[in-house]
Amino acid sequence: MTSIAPFHGYGLGLRRTHYADFLEGEVPVDFVEVISENYMVEGGKPLRILEEVRAKHPVILHGVSMSVGSASGLDDEYLARLKTLAQRIDPLWVSDHLCWTRTSAHNSHDLLPLPLTHEALDTVCDNIDHAQETLGRTMLFENPSSYLTFPEDEMSEWDFMAAMARRTGCYMLLDVNNVHVSAQNHGFDAQEYIAGLPLERVRQIHLAGHTPATPERDIVIDTHDREVCEAVWELYEWTVARTGPVATMIERDDGIPPLGELLDELDRARSIADRSLEARAA
């Protein structure tokens, strides 16, 4: 598989609410990210819009249904449609999640957790190898947010992801918000998680908002429906000092505000990263 060179830039997820902003004007972003499955079709308006946006900005294809944790293997029809889209759009890269979403007969449309076992690792690595070979490109995989653990777990999630990257040659999409959410839910140290990853394999960072725990509900939920919180900004600054310059994106999927508010958050990410990278270089 080919290597993926670092790309230092700041981007947003392309959502329907902001189509007109991207089509009719100049939006100050270095890239956009789209949900792959929304455009894995032969034609139609969404694909036409994506092609028009692609003429202005680099695009990242980010999937939610590859299901690399599926014991039944990957859906080859799905991979064929994703390959066609990637050939049409020529993305910066293609990414998906460390999770499973389906059995052989049913797609849950949820990013379901995996037991952190050697058997599950073998399954994930076999599926990633198959996906990368079929697509003809190296991929990125994102750490999930999680709300439960399995009694069968044999390793930490960061050790699992490190082994996954080493065995398959894939790269990482490091979701800093997801690390924070999972750390709050499971009581581990977020910095220990990030320090345990092969940070030289990180090519992209996600930043997002989440729903805090309440007296009635003692878990933090990854909802992507509000601004990035201060704790995640602090973790981002600590992280960039260790990854060096990578692509950073603000991710909002619900409660989507006017574009200007997201661009303000993106400016904050730039400022934090600049400060962190200057300290790294000193």
Kinemage of the C-alpha trace (Angstrom):
@kinemage 1
@onewidth
@group {chain A} dominant
@subgroup {mainchain}
@vectorlist {calphas} color= white
{ca met a 1} P 0.000 0.000 0.000
{ca thr a 2} L 1.084 3.563 -0.637
{ca ser a 3} L 1.920 5.937 2.190
{ca ile a 4} L -0.201 8.992 3.032
{ca ala a 5} L 1.774 12.188 3.378
{ca pro a 6} L 0.870 14.572 6.227
{ca phe a 7} L -1.542 17.340 5.229
{ca his a 8} L -1.564 20.403 7.477
{ca gly a 9} L -4.920 22.133 7.118
{ca tyr a 10} L -8.216 22.961 8.777
{ca gly a 11} L -11.605 21.852 7.504
{ca leu a 12} L -15.282 21.260 8.131
{ca gly a 13} L -17.742 18.485 7.522
{ca leu a 14} L -19.837 19.307 4.454
{ca arg a 15} L -23.471 19.190 5.541
{ca arg a 16} L -26.646 19.937 3.580
{ca thr a 17} L -27.301 23.071 5.667
{ca his a 18} L -24.193 24.706 4.206
{ca tyr a 19} L -24.324 23.499 0.586
{ca ala a 20} L -25.229 26.974 -0.674
{ca asp a 21} L -22.374 28.598 1.249
{ca phe a 22} L -19.847 26.319 -0.428
{ca leu a 23} L -21.399 26.528 -3.896
{ca glu a 24} L -22.092 30.260 -4.070
{ca gly a 25} L -19.112 31.756 -2.248
{ca glu a 26} L -15.570 31.209 -1.053
{ca val a 27} L -15.366 29.404 2.302
{ca pro a 28} L -11.984 29.739 4.083
{ca val a 29} L -11.260 26.050 4.682
{ca asp a 30} L -8.414 23.840 3.494
{ca phe a 31} L -10.616 20.773 2.938
{ca val a 32} L -14.072 19.353 3.524
{ca glu a 33} L -15.060 15.927 4.792
{ca val a 34} L -18.198 14.100 3.656
{ca ile a 35} L -19.987 10.964 4.793
{ca ser a 36} L -19.087 8.484 2.063
{ca glu a 37} L -22.398 6.617 2.099
{ca asn a 38} L -24.349 9.772 1.201
{ca tyr a 39} L -22.626 9.899 -2.201
{ca met a 40} L -22.138 6.234 -3.106
{ca val a 41} L -24.674 6.480 -5.933
{ca glu a 42} L -24.456 6.579 -9.720
{ca gly a 43} L -25.806 10.116 -10.073
{ca gly a 44} L -28.216 12.689 -8.675
{ca lys a 45} L -28.047 16.068 -6.993
{ca pro a 46} L -25.897 15.197 -3.934
{ca leu a 47} L -23.142 13.733 -6.111
{ca arg a 48} L -23.289 16.706 -8.483
{ca ile a 49} L -22.952 19.084 -5.539
{ca leu a 50} L -20.001 17.120 -4.193
{ca glu a 51} L -18.268 17.338 -7.562
{ca glu a 52} L -18.815 21.109 -7.631
{ca val a 53} L -17.407 21.475 -4.119
{ca arg a 54} L -14.494 19.206 -5.068
{ca ala a 55} L -13.592 21.660 -7.825
{ca lys a 56} L -12.912 24.212 -5.046
{ca his a 57} L -11.632 22.143 -2.121
{ca pro a 58} L -9.853 18.856 -1.390
{ca val a 59} L -12.308 16.250 -0.081
{ca ile a 60} L -11.986 13.492 2.515
{ca leu a 61} L -14.356 10.510 2.280
{ca his a 62} L -15.383 9.408 5.788
{ca gly a 63} L -17.414 6.213 6.048
{ca val a 64} L -19.709 4.891 8.760
{ca ser a 65} L -20.677 1.459 7.385
{ca met a 66} L -17.561 -0.460 6.384
{ca ser a 67} L -17.836 -2.509 9.596
{ca val a 68} L -14.234 -3.703 9.894
{ca gly a 69} L -15.169 -5.509 13.093
{ca ser a 70} L -17.678 -7.809 11.380
{ca ala a 71} L -16.870 -11.480 11.872
{ca ser a 72} L -18.688 -12.220 8.601
{ca gly a 73} L -16.240 -10.107 6.618
{ca leu a 74} L -16.808 -7.042 4.473
{ca asp a 75} L -19.517 -6.371 1.915
{ca asp a 76} L -17.775 -6.496 -1.472
{ca glu a 77} L -20.626 -4.626 -3.181
{ca tyr a 78} L -20.167 -1.821 -0.650
{ca leu a 79} L -16.419 -1.753 -1.325
{ca ala a 80} L -17.010 -1.614 -5.079
{ca arg a 81} L -19.305 1.400 -4.735
{ca leu a 82} L -16.844 3.122 -2.404
{ca lys a 83} L -14.016 2.483 -4.864
{ca thr a 84} L -16.061 4.015 -7.683
{ca leu a 85} L -16.731 7.119 -5.576
{ca ala a 86} L -13.066 7.441 -4.617
{ca gln a 87} L -11.995 7.179 -8.260
{ca arg a 88} L -14.527 9.867 -9.174
{ca ile a 89} L -13.668 12.329 -6.366
{ca asp a 90} L -9.923 11.648 -5.902
{ca pro a 91} L -10.040 12.320 -2.146
{ca leu a 92} L -7.175 13.251 0.126
{ca trp a 93} L -7.883 9.895 1.768
{ca val a 94} L -10.665 7.483 2.729
{ca ser a 95} L -11.471 6.799 6.383
{ca asp a 96} L -13.851 4.778 8.509
{ca his a 97} L -14.246 3.655 12.149
{ca leu a 98} L -12.899 0.915 14.382
{ca cys a 99} L -16.269 -0.722 15.051
{ca trp a 100} L -18.810 -3.071 13.598
{ca thr a 101} L -22.195 -2.038 12.227
{ca arg a 102} L -23.693 -5.168 10.690
{ca thr a 103} L -24.068 -8.906 10.632
{ca ser a 104} L -24.300 -10.751 7.327
{ca ala a 105} L -28.010 -9.883 7.091
{ca his a 106} L -28.581 -6.668 9.058
{ca asn a 107} L -27.044 -3.198 9.233
{ca ser a 108} L -27.596 -1.522 12.609
{ca his a 109} L -26.505 1.961 11.422
{ca asp a 110} L -24.745 2.290 14.793
{ca leu a 111} L -21.007 2.280 15.485
{ca leu a 112} L -20.966 -0.739 17.780
{ca pro a 113} L -18.035 -1.524 20.114
{ca leu a 114} L -15.654 -4.440 19.792
{ca pro a 115} L -14.218 -6.675 22.491
{ca leu a 116} L -10.547 -5.785 22.749
{ca thr a 117} L -9.268 -9.319 22.241
{ca his a 118} L -6.623 -10.924 20.042
{ca glu a 119} L -9.372 -12.732 18.135
{ca ala a 120} L -11.151 -9.437 17.377
{ca leu a 121} L -7.835 -7.878 16.378
{ca asp a 122} L -7.241 -10.671 13.871
{ca thr a 123} L -10.702 -10.084 12.395
{ca val a 124} L -10.214 -6.325 12.148
{ca cys a 125} L -6.790 -6.650 10.536
{ca asp a 126} L -8.031 -9.202 7.988
{ca asn a 127} L -10.911 -6.892 7.065
{ca ile a 128} L -8.707 -3.792 6.813
{ca asp a 129} L -6.260 -5.696 4.605
{ca his a 130} L -9.170 -6.720 2.356
{ca ala a 131} L -10.544 -3.169 2.191
{ca gln a 132} L -7.196 -1.574 1.411
{ca glu a 133} L -6.384 -4.184 -1.232
{ca thr a 134} L -9.797 -3.760 -2.900
{ca leu a 135} L -9.668 0.041 -2.847
{ca gly a 136} L -6.032 0.112 -3.898
{ca arg a 137} L -5.218 2.668 -1.229
{ca thr a 138} L -4.190 2.935 2.392
{ca met a 139} L -6.974 4.063 4.733
{ca leu a 140} L -7.428 5.925 8.025
{ca phe a 141} L -9.425 4.483 10.915
{ca glu a 142} L -11.003 6.462 13.739
{ca asn a 143} L -11.057 5.607 17.431
{ca pro a 144} L -14.677 5.250 18.597
{ca ser a 145} L -16.426 6.750 21.587
{ca ser a 146} L -17.574 3.995 23.928
{ca tyr a 147} L -20.019 3.426 26.748
{ca leu a 148} L -19.230 -0.125 27.856
{ca thr a 149} L -16.374 -2.579 28.101
{ca phe a 150} L -16.281 -6.348 27.770
{ca pro a 151} L -15.137 -8.777 30.475
{ca glu a 152} L -13.177 -10.592 27.742
{ca asp a 153} L -10.984 -7.547 26.998
{ca glu a 154} L -7.303 -8.474 26.793
{ca met a 155} L -5.753 -5.079 26.079
{ca ser a 156} L -6.424 -1.363 26.148
{ca glu a 157} L -8.054 0.312 23.173
{ca trp a 158} L -4.884 2.264 22.427
{ca asp a 159} L -2.843 -0.955 22.390
{ca phe a 160} L -5.449 -2.493 20.072
{ca met a 161} L -5.239 0.445 17.663
{ca ala a 162} L -1.443 0.491 17.766
{ca ala a 163} L -1.326 -3.210 16.847
{ca met a 164} L -3.939 -2.655 14.125
{ca ala a 165} L -1.861 0.106 12.513
{ca arg a 166} L 1.359 -1.882 12.769
{ca arg a 167} L -0.103 -5.024 11.188
{ca thr a 168} L -2.120 -3.419 8.369
{ca gly a 169} L -0.111 -0.279 7.593
{ca cys a 170} L -3.238 1.847 7.999
{ca tyr a 171} L -3.154 5.369 9.390
{ca met a 172} L -5.228 6.956 12.154
{ca leu a 173} L -7.969 9.502 12.383
{ca leu a 174} L -7.622 10.592 16.014
{ca asp a 175} L -10.924 11.862 17.380
{ca val a 176} L -9.852 13.875 20.412
{ca asn a 177} L -13.432 14.342 21.557
{ca asn a 178} L -14.002 10.570 21.447
{ca val a 179} L -10.926 10.012 23.606
{ca his a 180} L -12.280 12.517 26.143
{ca val a 181} L -15.770 10.965 26.099
{ca ser a 182} L -14.459 7.419 26.576
{ca ala a 183} L -12.013 8.540 29.281
{ca gln a 184} L -14.850 10.139 31.217
{ca asn a 185} L -17.039 7.054 30.834
{ca his a 186} L -14.400 4.466 31.741
{ca gly a 187} L -12.118 6.356 34.098
{ca phe a 188} L -8.846 6.123 32.180
{ca asp a 189} L -6.417 8.966 31.490
{ca ala a 190} L -6.994 10.620 28.099
{ca gln a 191} L -3.361 11.642 27.763
{ca glu a 192} L -2.226 8.077 28.491
{ca tyr a 193} L -4.508 6.866 25.670
{ca ile a 194} L -3.080 9.317 23.147
{ca ala a 195} L 0.525 8.794 24.257
{ca gly a 196} L 0.043 5.053 23.733
{ca leu a 197} L -0.805 5.451 20.045
{ca pro a 198} L 1.768 5.477 17.236
{ca leu a 199} L 1.336 9.205 16.722
{ca glu a 200} L 3.466 9.199 13.583
{ca arg a 201} L 0.524 7.363 11.953
{ca val a 202} L -2.013 10.121 12.764
{ca arg a 203} L -3.043 12.060 9.672
{ca gln a 204} L -6.258 13.734 10.861
{ca ile a 205} L -7.870 14.971 14.067
{ca his a 206} L -11.598 15.366 14.733
{ca leu a 207} L -12.957 17.911 17.204
{ca ala a 208} L -16.610 17.865 18.241
{ca gly a 209} L -19.040 18.551 21.039
{ca his a 210} L -20.754 16.060 23.333
{ca thr a 211} L -23.562 15.848 25.866
{ca pro a 212} L -22.182 15.894 29.433
{ca ala a 213} L -23.231 13.490 32.150
{ca thr a 214} L -26.090 14.489 34.428
{ca pro a 215} L -27.196 13.382 37.910
{ca glu a 216} L -29.771 11.171 36.180
{ca arg a 217} L -27.390 9.783 33.522
{ca asp a 218} L -23.794 9.164 34.525
{ca ile a 219} L -22.317 8.745 31.030
{ca val a 220} L -21.039 11.299 28.539
{ca ile a 221} L -22.591 10.902 25.080
{ca asp a 222} L -20.857 11.718 21.803
{ca thr a 223} L -23.629 13.722 20.128
{ca his a 224} L -21.800 16.161 17.781
{ca asp a 225} L -24.556 18.680 18.463
{ca arg a 226} L -22.771 21.537 20.227
{ca glu a 227} L -19.507 23.444 20.378
{ca val a 228} L -16.200 21.909 21.444
{ca cys a 229} L -15.788 22.074 25.235
{ca glu a 230} L -12.788 23.528 27.059
{ca ala a 231} L -11.471 20.150 28.197
{ca val a 232} L -11.342 18.928 24.594
{ca trp a 233} L -9.593 22.116 23.446
{ca glu a 234} L -6.968 21.561 26.145
{ca leu a 235} L -6.512 17.933 25.105
{ca tyr a 236} L -6.215 19.037 21.469
{ca glu a 237} L -3.408 21.460 22.314
{ca trp a 238} L -1.570 18.736 24.244
{ca thr a 239} L -2.072 16.316 21.345
{ca val a 240} L -0.869 18.568 18.511
{ca ala a 241} L 2.347 19.205 20.417
{ca arg a 242} L 3.002 15.474 19.996
{ca thr a 243} L 1.591 14.717 16.539
{ca gly a 244} L 3.019 17.743 14.783
{ca pro a 245} L 1.037 19.375 11.956
{ca val a 246} L -1.909 17.287 10.751
{ca ala a 247} L -5.355 17.924 9.262
{ca thr a 248} L -7.883 19.138 11.857
{ca met a 249} L -11.654 19.204 11.395
{ca ile a 250} L -14.655 20.507 13.327
{ca glu a 251} L -17.400 17.857 13.208
{ca arg a 252} L -21.051 18.870 13.714
{ca asp a 253} L -23.913 16.535 12.797
{ca asp a 254} L -26.875 17.943 14.720
{ca gly a 255} L -27.833 21.352 16.058
{ca ile a 256} L -25.900 22.704 13.080
{ca pro a 257} L -25.324 26.460 13.468
{ca pro a 258} L -24.710 29.103 10.785
{ca leu a 259} L -21.446 28.553 8.945
{ca gly a 260} L -19.805 31.548 10.620
{ca glu a 261} L -20.005 29.907 14.047
{ca leu a 262} L -18.212 26.800 12.803
{ca leu a 263} L -15.569 28.936 11.117
{ca asp a 264} L -14.998 30.720 14.438
{ca glu a 265} L -14.355 27.339 16.071
{ca leu a 266} L -12.033 26.436 13.225
{ca asp a 267} L -10.111 29.674 13.772
{ca arg a 268} L -9.706 28.708 17.411
{ca ala a 269} L -8.298 25.338 16.335
{ca arg a 270} L -5.790 27.136 14.102
{ca ser a 271} L -4.715 29.436 16.929
{ca ile a 272} L -4.328 26.586 19.416
{ca ala a 273} L -2.386 24.460 16.937
{ca asp a 274} L -0.103 27.365 15.995
{ca arg a 275} L 0.698 27.947 19.663
{ca ser a 276} L 1.258 24.257 20.304
{ca leu a 277} L 3.434 23.769 17.236
{ca glu a 278} L 5.535 26.814 18.098
{ca ala a 279} L 6.149 25.343 21.552
{ca arg a 280} L 7.034 21.990 19.928
{ca ala a 281} L 9.606 23.678 17.691
{ca ala a 282} L 11.181 25.736 20.503
